[in-house]
Amino acid sequence: MTLADANAEDKGGSAGSHLGVDGEGLLGDRGKTGTGDDVPGIAESGEGKAWRILKTLKPEGVCGNASVAFDHAPGCYLVKSYGMDFAVSLPDKSITSQSAGSDVLLERLGGFLRLSLLWYLVKIKEIACTGRLVKLQQVKGGEAFSRGSHVLPLEKVALKYGANKAGFLERGGMLGGEEVKLADAAVRLHPLPRIPVVVTLWLGDAEFPARADILFDSTCELQLPTDVLWSIAMMTLLIL
């Protein structure tokens, strides 16, 4: 799906800290998956495994692959996420940030952040984006995340912003995003440097309810396991 293809879909298709335009984001109504503590698949290997692998990798290679920096004195990778700066400390096995708004990622979405960020540093490759957009369900294995307890909270995004285009775009801007000419409104966000996502919003009207979607670059399945992509999608939708 290109930008043009995504924009061509009609509205009858399928569906200090700033925690959101209203101070809450979507986390005020989160369920179990809203904490990031039950991320499936690769999470079974645990954060410990990711830390162990990361410690064996040469920083120069990780920095080139992941488009991040490394501070040798404290032994920290410096990573940009949603416009915020995070330090991944190898000696302390910790992720910290001094950026305004980072507490929502470090605390309330900590499980999603840790798994996404650590496995990103371990797995990512230096592959250029194609600009062709795909849904998570179109990625191999992604259909498993369209049902059950791991369904993406797209309806919550639509409910929150379905009559508030300006608020949607404002929140995207607060997260370092940029407006994209898709749907009735869309923002491109950077959860991680080489993994951009586009969140689209169709406003509600008398004929159709509001709906939202999240799209990845087609290279995503070459970069990360599907369950890590799901974790990134959850983190993105819940922070909006």
C-alpha positions as CSV (number, residue, x, y, z in Angstrom):
1,M,0.0,0.0,0.0
2,T,1.5,3.3,-1.1
3,L,0.4,6.7,0.3
4,A,-1.9,7.1,-2.6
5,D,-3.4,3.6,-2.1
6,A,-4.0,4.3,1.5
7,N,-5.6,7.6,0.8
8,A,-7.9,6.0,-1.8
9,E,-9.7,3.8,0.8
10,D,-13.2,5.0,1.4
11,K,-14.8,5.4,4.7
12,G,-16.7,2.1,4.4
13,G,-13.5,0.0,4.8
14,S,-12.4,-2.0,7.8
15,A,-11.7,-0.6,10.6
16,G,7.0,17.1,32.6
17,S,4.7,14.9,30.9
18,H,2.0,15.3,28.3
19,L,-0.1,12.1,28.3
20,G,-2.4,13.2,25.6
21,V,-4.3,16.2,24.5
22,D,-6.5,15.8,27.6
23,G,-3.7,14.6,29.8
24,E,-4.6,10.9,29.7
25,G,-3.9,9.5,26.2
26,L,-5.7,6.1,25.8
27,L,-4.1,4.7,29.0
28,G,-6.9,5.9,31.2
29,D,-9.0,3.0,29.8
30,R,-6.4,0.4,29.3
31,G,-6.8,-3.3,30.0
32,K,-4.2,-5.9,30.7
33,T,-2.4,-5.4,27.4
34,G,-2.2,-1.6,28.1
35,T,0.7,-2.2,30.5
36,G,2.9,-4.1,28.0
37,D,3.4,-6.9,30.6
38,D,1.9,-9.6,28.5
39,V,3.7,-9.1,25.1
40,P,3.5,-12.5,23.4
41,G,6.1,-14.5,21.4
42,I,9.5,-13.1,21.7
43,A,8.7,-11.9,25.2
44,E,9.0,-15.5,26.3
45,S,12.7,-15.1,25.7
46,G,12.7,-12.3,28.2
47,E,14.4,-9.0,28.5
48,G,17.3,-10.8,30.0
49,K,18.2,-12.5,26.8
50,A,18.0,-9.2,24.8
51,W,20.3,-7.6,27.3
52,R,22.8,-10.5,27.1
53,I,22.8,-10.4,23.3
54,L,23.1,-6.6,23.2
55,K,26.2,-6.8,25.4
56,T,28.0,-9.1,23.0
57,L,27.4,-6.8,20.0
58,K,29.9,-4.2,18.8
59,P,28.5,-0.7,19.4
60,E,29.8,0.5,16.0
61,G,27.7,-2.1,14.3
62,V,24.6,-1.5,16.4
63,C,24.8,2.3,15.8
64,G,25.1,1.8,12.1
65,N,22.3,-0.7,11.9
66,A,19.9,1.1,14.3
67,S,20.7,4.7,13.5
68,V,21.6,5.5,17.2
69,A,24.6,6.8,19.0
70,F,26.8,5.3,21.7
71,D,28.4,7.0,24.7
72,H,31.4,4.9,25.6
73,A,32.1,6.5,29.0
74,P,28.9,5.3,30.7
75,G,28.3,2.5,28.1
76,C,24.9,3.8,26.9
77,Y,23.1,3.7,23.6
78,L,21.3,7.0,22.9
79,V,18.0,6.4,21.1
80,K,15.3,8.7,19.8
81,S,11.7,7.6,20.3
82,Y,8.6,9.7,19.5
83,G,10.9,12.8,19.5
84,M,12.2,11.9,23.0
85,D,15.8,10.9,24.0
86,F,16.4,7.6,25.8
87,A,19.6,6.2,27.3
88,V,20.0,2.4,27.2
89,S,22.7,1.6,29.8
90,L,24.5,-1.7,29.3
91,P,26.2,-1.7,32.8
92,D,23.0,-0.9,34.6
93,K,20.6,-2.8,32.3
94,S,18.3,0.2,32.5
95,I,16.5,2.6,30.1
96,T,16.2,6.2,31.3
97,S,15.2,9.6,29.9
98,Q,15.1,13.2,30.9
99,S,12.7,14.2,28.1
100,A,9.4,15.7,29.0
101,G,6.6,13.2,28.6
102,S,9.0,10.2,28.8
103,D,7.5,8.9,32.0
104,V,4.5,7.5,30.2
105,L,6.8,5.3,28.1
106,L,9.1,4.4,31.0
107,E,6.4,3.6,33.5
108,R,2.9,3.1,32.1
109,L,4.1,1.5,28.8
110,G,7.4,0.2,30.2
111,G,6.8,-3.4,29.1
112,F,6.2,-2.4,25.5
113,L,9.1,0.1,25.5
114,R,11.7,-2.3,26.9
115,L,10.9,-5.2,24.6
116,S,10.5,-2.9,21.5
117,L,13.7,-0.9,22.1
118,L,15.9,-3.8,23.3
119,W,15.0,-6.1,20.4
120,Y,15.2,-3.2,18.0
121,L,18.9,-2.7,19.0
122,V,19.6,-6.4,18.7
123,K,17.7,-7.2,15.5
124,I,17.5,-4.1,13.3
125,K,19.4,-3.8,10.0
126,E,20.4,-0.9,7.8
127,I,17.6,-1.2,5.2
128,A,16.1,1.8,3.5
129,C,12.3,2.2,3.7
130,T,10.3,1.6,0.5
131,G,7.5,4.0,1.3
132,R,5.0,1.2,0.7
133,L,2.6,1.0,3.6
134,V,1.2,-2.2,5.0
135,K,-1.1,-3.2,7.9
136,L,0.2,-5.5,10.6
137,Q,-2.3,-8.1,9.5
138,Q,-0.6,-8.2,6.1
139,V,2.8,-9.1,7.6
140,K,3.5,-12.8,8.0
141,G,2.0,-14.0,11.3
142,G,0.2,-10.6,11.8
143,E,-3.3,-12.0,11.4
144,A,-2.9,-13.4,15.0
145,F,-3.0,-9.9,16.3
146,S,-6.3,-9.0,14.8
147,R,-8.3,-11.0,17.2
148,G,-8.6,-12.0,20.9
149,S,-6.7,-10.2,23.7
150,H,-4.0,-8.9,21.4
151,V,-6.3,-6.9,19.0
152,L,-5.0,-3.4,18.5
153,P,-7.0,-0.6,20.2
154,L,-7.8,1.2,17.0
155,E,-11.4,1.8,18.0
156,K,-10.3,3.7,21.1
157,V,-8.2,6.0,18.9
158,A,-11.2,6.5,16.6
159,L,-13.5,7.2,19.6
160,K,-11.0,9.7,21.2
161,Y,-10.3,11.7,18.0
162,G,-13.2,10.9,15.7
163,A,-14.6,14.4,16.1
164,N,-11.3,16.1,16.9
165,K,-9.0,16.2,13.9
166,A,-7.1,19.2,15.4
167,G,-6.5,17.3,18.6
168,F,-5.2,14.2,16.8
169,L,-2.7,16.2,14.7
170,E,-1.7,18.2,17.8
171,R,-1.0,15.1,19.8
172,G,1.0,13.6,16.8
173,G,3.1,16.8,16.8
174,M,3.8,16.5,20.5
175,L,5.2,13.1,19.8
176,G,7.6,14.3,17.2
177,G,5.3,13.4,14.3
178,E,4.5,15.0,11.0
179,E,1.2,15.3,9.1
180,V,0.7,13.0,6.2
181,K,-1.9,13.5,3.5
182,L,-3.9,10.4,4.0
183,A,-7.5,9.7,5.1
184,D,-9.1,12.7,6.8
185,A,-6.0,13.1,9.0
186,A,-2.8,11.1,9.4
187,V,0.5,11.4,11.2
188,R,3.8,9.7,10.7
189,L,5.5,8.9,14.0
190,H,9.0,7.4,14.7
191,P,8.7,4.9,17.6
192,L,12.2,3.9,16.7
193,P,14.6,5.5,14.1
194,R,14.2,2.9,11.4
195,I,10.6,1.9,12.2
196,P,8.3,4.7,11.1
197,V,4.5,4.2,11.5
198,V,1.6,6.1,10.0
199,V,-1.6,6.4,12.0
200,T,-4.6,7.3,9.9
201,L,-8.0,8.7,11.1
202,W,-11.3,8.8,9.3
203,L,-13.7,11.3,11.0
204,G,-17.1,10.1,11.9
205,D,-20.2,11.4,10.2
206,A,-23.9,10.6,9.9
207,E,-23.2,7.7,7.5
208,F,-20.0,6.1,8.9
209,P,-18.4,5.9,12.3
210,A,-14.9,7.2,12.9
211,R,-12.1,4.7,12.3
212,A,-8.4,4.6,12.7
213,D,-5.6,2.4,11.4
214,I,-1.9,2.0,11.8
215,L,0.5,1.3,8.9
216,F,4.1,0.2,8.8
217,D,6.7,0.4,6.0
218,S,6.8,-2.8,4.0
219,T,10.4,-3.4,5.1
220,C,9.2,-3.9,8.7
221,E,9.0,-7.7,8.4
222,L,12.6,-7.8,7.2
223,Q,13.6,-5.9,10.3
224,L,11.8,-7.2,13.3
225,P,9.7,-10.2,14.5
226,T,6.0,-9.7,14.1
227,D,5.3,-9.7,17.9
228,V,7.8,-6.9,18.3
229,L,6.0,-5.0,15.6
230,W,2.8,-5.6,17.5
231,S,4.4,-4.2,20.6
232,I,5.4,-1.1,18.7
233,A,1.9,-0.7,17.4
234,M,0.4,-1.1,20.8
235,M,2.8,1.4,22.3
236,T,2.0,3.9,19.5
237,L,-1.7,3.7,19.8
238,L,-1.8,3.8,23.6
239,I,0.4,6.9,23.8
240,L,-1.8,8.9,21.4
